[in-house]
Amino acid sequence: MRPLRTKKQRIIMGLIFKAAGEGCFLNIRTLHERLPYTCAYGSLRRSIEHLEENKFLVKERAGLSVLLVPTKLAYDWFDTGRGS
């Protein structure tokens, strides 16, 4: 069964795609600061876990930070026009 793409997941992934397109990756704190809606930090962490479980994101350690990196599947599934 294919996972859902909720409005909030689209917003989250849009921010992650935008940052990746600019040559950088976000950590969860920076992502939380950029959200255009009010969201508890724990709720965002759960959303990130869901996206990671469905292989749309991978977490990569960079020093003391953990960066959120979109996968090719994410580009394809969220219809960004960047995946093939």
ABEGO torsion letter per residue (X at the ends): XBBBBBAAAAAAAAAAAAAAAAGBBBBAAAAAAABABBBBAAAAAAAAAAAAAAGABBBBBBEABBBBBBBAAAAAAAGAGABX
